[in-house]
Amino acid sequence: MKVSAIDKVLDSVMKLDFYSREVILEVLKNRQIEARREEIQQNAKRAKTEFLKGKIKPSAADSIIERLKTL
């Protein structure tokens, strides 16, 4: 989304009363949480599928953490 489009949305939201803005904030927060849950679920499914196909090997947590530190 372009910055100007975001500005237009924000300007429209700010014209609403305080309660309506609070409701919008809560709805957006909940939708973001749900979207993140869906993303995590899809990542877990993909990882499980790759593991079952032998594309991913089990590793100790310590070795994974050490590899992440080098990224």
Rosetta blueprint (number, residue, H / E / L):
1 M L
2 K L
3 V H
4 S H
5 A H
6 I H
7 D H
8 K H
9 V H
10 L H
11 D H
12 S H
13 V H
14 M H
15 K L
16 L L
17 D L
18 F H
19 Y H
20 S H
21 R H
22 E H
23 V H
24 I H
25 L H
26 E H
27 V H
28 L H
29 K H
30 N H
31 R H
32 Q H
33 I H
34 E H
35 A H
36 R H
37 R H
38 E H
39 E H
40 I H
41 Q H
42 Q H
43 N H
44 A H
45 K H
46 R H
47 A H
48 K H
49 T H
50 E H
51 F H
52 L H
53 K L
54 G L
55 K L
56 I L
57 K L
58 P L
59 S L
60 A L
61 A H
62 D H
63 S H
64 I H
65 I H
66 E H
67 R H
68 L H
69 K H
70 T L
71 L L
